[in-house]
Amino acid sequence: MSTSSADPAVATRGVWRGLLVEYADRMPIGADTPIVTLREGGTPLIHSEFLSELTGCDVHLKFDGVNPTGSFKDRGMTLAISKAKEAGAEAVICASTGNTSAAAAAYAAKAGLTAAVVVPKGRIALGKLAQAVIHGATVLQVDGNFDDALEVCRDLADRYPVELVNSVNPYRIDGQRTAAWEICDQLGRAPDLHLLPVGNAGNITAHWRGYREYHADGVIDALPVVHGFQAAGASPIVRGERVTSPSTIATAIRIGNPASWPHAVAAAEESGGSITAVSDRQILAAFRLSARHGVFAELASTAPIAGLLALHEQGRLPSGATVVCVLTGHGLKDPDWAVAGAGEPTTIPVDADRAARVLGLA
Ligand SMILES: *Cc1c(COP(=O)(O)O)cnc(C)c1O
């Protein structure tokens, strides 16, 4: 029996229509805004039995790595590109540690716009570069870091007819608020603690705004405590000063001068939370731990899991608290770290008995 798409009930049952449609009433869009969507958002909130048992909390993972281009950047990009198209733009530009360029390239391609992306030379994961290239974006490498790339893009957008779609574009932040709304809609309340990685600090800004709006409208009756985590080698907010040569294996948060710095500090302060640093060693351990329990998220994404374990060790987790860790990107973006040190798989002849012996079954 085939399901007929002519039956409207069957065609629409449980189908996620993309966040601009699902949250249209909270978005700066009008009847004339062309909706450029790849059906982003609606990502799973996954209960982690393992982390719950370990910490004595009720821990959930918001896996934003399963967005269409493999990171949360799609949430802001669907709106930024829709608004750029509405405004008649023909070209968009962004600086990126990789995921923004992947999202910009994909949404620009969907919209029929030209995209150029500026990335730090030799510092972006292969999977992310592959996405920008295959979607047809022009890739420029800058001899410098992310902060230098953003400076080039801001200057370009100031003086030439291109639309900047970095998170300094307010529509990016507007779109990213949806992650907080989805978490509340999925839990039926706000979590007690909301943990996420911090790079350029757009996401923490957006999530805190999202929660406050739901709270102001009476959708939730309490706000979460927000804890943001930077990588120790790229932790300007924690140190209180710009880092000129940020360094971490978590390339998505390898940023020394976050564009939304003051908003990130405000989110932590107003919510009673914090912004602290986790080491690359802690991030790598969290990356492996998460994957061993079924969720393969990219390195930067697992900083909040590293942070959760650190808070637990410091005795700073209220027991029984409902905790959400936002896992911002997919592990396949940068598979090198997954196979590093794993060695070659064992080769066997076409022989089940040999396979059984290798597997310890015989
Ligand atoms: C962009 C990105 C971050 C950092 O988000 P900001 O909004 O820049 O703080 C974290 N993780 C992943 C996977 C990202 O792509």
The ligand as an SDF file (V2000), in Angstrom:
LIG
                    3D

 15 15  0  0  0  0  0  0  0  0999 V2000
   29.5750   28.1920   15.4220 C   0  0  0  0  0  0  0  0  0  0  0  0
   29.7370   27.0340   16.3160 C   0  0  0  0  0  0  0  0  0  0  0  0
   29.8890   27.1820   17.7100 C   0  0  0  0  0  0  0  0  0  0  0  0
   30.0160   28.5130   18.3760 C   0  0  0  0  0  0  0  0  0  0  0  0
   28.8310   29.2470   18.3550 O   0  0  0  0  0  0  0  0  0  0  0  0
   28.8780   30.8230   18.5880 P   0  0  0  0  0  0  0  0  0  0  0  0
   27.5320   31.3020   18.2730 O   0  0  0  0  0  0  0  0  0  0  0  0
   29.9280   31.3400   17.6590 O   0  0  0  0  0  0  0  0  0  0  0  0
   29.2850   31.0230   20.0120 O   0  0  0  0  0  0  0  0  0  0  0  0
   29.9440   26.0420   18.4880 C   0  0  0  0  0  0  0  0  0  0  0  0
   29.8810   24.8170   17.9360 N   0  0  0  0  0  0  0  0  0  0  0  0
   29.7420   24.6350   16.6100 C   0  0  0  0  0  0  0  0  0  0  0  0
   29.6860   23.2550   16.0800 C   0  0  0  0  0  0  0  0  0  0  0  0
   29.6670   25.7370   15.7570 C   0  0  0  0  0  0  0  0  0  0  0  0
   29.5390   25.5390   14.4530 O   0  0  0  0  0  0  0  0  0  0  0  0
  1  2  1  0
  2  3  1  0
  2 14  2  0
  3  4  1  0
  3 10  2  0
  4  5  1  0
  5  6  1  0
  6  7  2  0
  6  8  1  0
  6  9  1  0
 10 11  1  0
 11 12  2  0
 12 13  1  0
 12 14  1  0
 14 15  1  0
M  END
$$$$
